[in-house]
């Protein structure tokens, strides 16, 4: 039995708000999403997310 490959969803310039208090996670996730053609806004906490959005 073969396991189906997961389809990688290429973005179409959609906006994503990424919030995390770990800078390494923000940078890695942002870079990955930007390579997939998403526009990424980042914040390190809830208040900053509200301000950015």
OpenMM code with the backbone's topology and positions (N, CA, C; nanometers):
from openmm import Vec3, app, unit

residues = "UNK UNK UNK UNK UNK UNK UNK UNK UNK UNK UNK UNK UNK UNK UNK UNK UNK UNK UNK UNK UNK UNK UNK UNK UNK UNK UNK UNK UNK UNK UNK UNK UNK UNK UNK UNK UNK UNK UNK UNK UNK UNK UNK UNK UNK UNK UNK UNK UNK UNK UNK UNK UNK".split()
positions = [
    Vec3(0.0849, -0.1183, 0.0000),
    Vec3(0.0000, 0.0000, 0.0000),
    Vec3(0.0888, 0.1237, 0.0000),
    Vec3(0.0648, 0.2118, -0.0957),
    Vec3(0.1424, 0.3345, -0.1040),
    Vec3(0.0750, 0.4463, -0.0256),
    Vec3(0.1585, 0.5252, 0.0398),
    Vec3(0.1084, 0.6435, 0.1100),
    Vec3(0.1088, 0.7586, 0.0104),
    Vec3(-0.0057, 0.8255, -0.0087),
    Vec3(-0.0096, 0.9360, -0.1061),
    Vec3(0.0793, 1.0517, -0.0619),
    Vec3(0.1451, 1.1126, -0.1593),
    Vec3(0.2273, 1.2289, -0.1284),
    Vec3(0.1361, 1.3468, -0.0976),
    Vec3(0.1792, 1.4290, -0.0032),
    Vec3(0.1021, 1.5490, 0.0293),
    Vec3(0.1333, 1.6567, -0.0727),
    Vec3(0.0329, 1.7248, -0.1140),
    Vec3(0.0493, 1.8324, -0.2106),
    Vec3(0.0942, 1.9579, -0.1369),
    Vec3(0.1974, 2.0214, -0.1874),
    Vec3(0.2432, 2.1478, -0.1301),
    Vec3(0.1625, 2.2589, -0.1956),
    Vec3(0.0952, 2.3363, -0.1140),
    Vec3(0.0088, 2.4412, -0.1662),
    Vec3(0.0892, 2.5678, -0.1914),
    Vec3(0.1024, 2.6017, -0.3159),
    Vec3(0.1718, 2.7238, -0.3543),
    Vec3(0.0786, 2.8414, -0.3265),
    Vec3(0.1329, 2.9461, -0.2652),
    Vec3(0.0530, 3.0630, -0.2349),
    Vec3(0.0255, 3.1465, -0.3577),
    Vec3(-0.0664, 3.2384, -0.3420),
    Vec3(-0.1012, 3.3343, -0.4473),
    Vec3(-0.0995, 3.4736, -0.3867),
    Vec3(0.0060, 3.5005, -0.3128),
    Vec3(0.0288, 3.6291, -0.2455),
    Vec3(-0.0704, 3.6550, -0.1318),
    Vec3(-0.1286, 3.5476, -0.0760),
    Vec3(-0.2172, 3.5669, 0.0387),
    Vec3(-0.1360, 3.6149, 0.1585),
    Vec3(-0.2020, 3.6878, 0.2475),
    Vec3(-0.1387, 3.7358, 0.3697),
    Vec3(-0.1527, 3.6322, 0.4808),
    Vec3(-0.0443, 3.6145, 0.5567),
    Vec3(-0.0458, 3.5286, 0.6740),
    Vec3(0.0134, 3.6078, 0.7898),
    Vec3(-0.0559, 3.6085, 0.9026),
    Vec3(-0.0047, 3.6714, 1.0241),
    Vec3(0.0538, 3.5605, 1.1109),
    Vec3(0.1845, 3.5648, 1.1290),
    Vec3(0.2576, 3.4634, 1.2041),
    Vec3(0.2975, 3.5220, 1.3390),
    Vec3(0.2519, 3.4593, 1.4476),
    Vec3(0.2805, 3.5088, 1.5822),
    Vec3(0.3478, 3.3988, 1.6625),
    Vec3(0.4667, 3.4295, 1.7149),
    Vec3(0.5383, 3.3358, 1.8006),
    Vec3(0.6416, 3.4148, 1.8794),
    Vec3(0.6699, 3.3710, 2.0003),
    Vec3(0.7692, 3.4414, 2.0812),
    Vec3(0.9102, 3.3869, 2.0606),
    Vec3(0.9250, 3.2900, 1.9720),
    Vec3(1.0555, 3.2314, 1.9433),
    Vec3(1.1031, 3.2830, 1.8076),
    Vec3(1.2069, 3.3657, 1.8076),
    Vec3(1.2557, 3.4289, 1.6857),
    Vec3(1.2990, 3.3267, 1.5809),
    Vec3(1.3606, 3.2171, 1.6226),
    Vec3(1.4049, 3.1153, 1.5275),
    Vec3(1.2856, 3.0539, 1.4535),
    Vec3(1.1764, 3.0311, 1.5256),
    Vec3(1.0564, 2.9763, 1.4620),
    Vec3(0.9978, 3.0774, 1.3649),
    Vec3(0.9917, 3.2026, 1.4051),
    Vec3(0.9398, 3.3067, 1.3161),
    Vec3(1.0219, 3.3127, 1.1878),
    Vec3(1.1536, 3.3174, 1.2010),
    Vec3(1.2396, 3.3312, 1.0831),
    Vec3(1.2279, 3.2111, 0.9900),
    Vec3(1.2317, 3.0911, 1.0458),
    Vec3(1.2245, 2.9702, 0.9641),
    Vec3(1.0896, 2.9574, 0.8946),
    Vec3(0.9834, 2.9792, 0.9702),
    Vec3(0.8492, 2.9672, 0.9140),
    Vec3(0.8244, 3.0757, 0.8109),
    Vec3(0.8651, 3.1985, 0.8415),
    Vec3(0.8480, 3.3093, 0.7465),
    Vec3(0.9202, 3.2792, 0.6159),
    Vec3(1.0457, 3.2360, 0.6252),
    Vec3(1.1237, 3.2064, 0.5045),
    Vec3(1.0568, 3.0982, 0.4204),
    Vec3(1.0069, 2.9943, 0.4862),
    Vec3(0.9407, 2.8858, 0.4148),
    Vec3(0.8145, 2.9352, 0.3449),
    Vec3(0.7325, 3.0101, 0.4176),
    Vec3(0.6079, 3.0602, 0.3587),
    Vec3(0.6348, 3.1581, 0.2451),
    Vec3(0.7359, 3.2429, 0.2590),
    Vec3(0.7689, 3.3371, 0.1528),
    Vec3(0.8181, 3.2643, 0.0275),
    Vec3(0.8910, 3.1531, 0.0457),
    Vec3(0.9339, 3.0733, -0.0698),
    Vec3(0.8138, 3.0138, -0.1433),
    Vec3(0.7046, 2.9926, -0.0705),
    Vec3(0.5824, 2.9391, -0.1294),
    Vec3(0.4904, 3.0499, -0.1801),
    Vec3(0.5413, 3.1729, -0.1830),
    Vec3(0.4733, 3.2900, -0.2406),
    Vec3(0.3600, 3.3453, -0.1542),
    Vec3(0.3740, 3.3312, -0.0212),
    Vec3(0.2821, 3.3972, 0.0699),
    Vec3(0.3460, 3.5261, 0.1198),
    Vec3(0.2639, 3.6252, 0.1507),
    Vec3(0.3121, 3.7477, 0.2148),
    Vec3(0.2949, 3.7268, 0.3655),
    Vec3(0.4040, 3.7405, 0.4412),
    Vec3(0.4011, 3.7062, 0.5833),
    Vec3(0.4255, 3.8299, 0.6689),
    Vec3(0.3323, 3.8551, 0.7592),
    Vec3(0.3488, 3.9576, 0.8623),
    Vec3(0.3842, 3.8845, 0.9906),
    Vec3(0.4800, 3.9359, 1.0666),
    Vec3(0.5233, 3.8658, 1.1866),
    Vec3(0.5057, 3.9519, 1.3109),
    Vec3(0.4869, 3.8831, 1.4225),
    Vec3(0.4760, 3.9484, 1.5530),
    Vec3(0.5251, 3.8512, 1.6589),
    Vec3(0.5736, 3.9068, 1.7694),
    Vec3(0.6267, 3.8211, 1.8749),
    Vec3(0.5321, 3.8056, 1.9937),
    Vec3(0.4166, 3.8750, 1.9901),
    Vec3(0.3173, 3.8601, 2.0956),
    Vec3(0.1821, 3.9100, 2.0451),
    Vec3(0.0796, 3.8908, 2.1267),
    Vec3(-0.0556, 3.9271, 2.0862),
    Vec3(-0.0740, 4.0745, 2.0557),
    Vec3(-0.0206, 4.1609, 2.1397),
    Vec3(-0.0371, 4.3038, 2.1187),
    Vec3(0.0325, 4.3477, 1.9887),
    Vec3(0.1518, 4.2959, 1.9676),
    Vec3(0.2247, 4.3287, 1.8457),
    Vec3(0.1485, 4.2792, 1.7225),
    Vec3(0.0837, 4.1647, 1.7336),
    Vec3(0.0045, 4.1119, 1.6231),
    Vec3(-0.1119, 4.2047, 1.5901),
    Vec3(-0.1773, 4.2559, 1.6928),
    Vec3(-0.2873, 4.3500, 1.6723),
    Vec3(-0.2362, 4.4758, 1.6043),
    Vec3(-0.1210, 4.5255, 1.6497),
    Vec3(-0.0642, 4.6464, 1.5918),
    Vec3(-0.0236, 4.6266, 1.4464),
    Vec3(0.0322, 4.5098, 1.4142),
    Vec3(0.0785, 4.4813, 1.2779),
    Vec3(-0.0405, 4.4644, 1.1848),
    Vec3(-0.1446, 4.3984, 1.2337),
    Vec3(-0.2599, 4.3684, 1.1503),
    Vec3(-0.3419, 4.4925, 1.1295),
] * unit.nanometer
topology = app.Topology()
chain = topology.addChain("A")
for resn in residues:
    res = topology.addResidue(resn, chain)
    for name in ("N", "CA", "C"):
        topology.addAtom(name, app.Element.getBySymbol(name[0]), res)
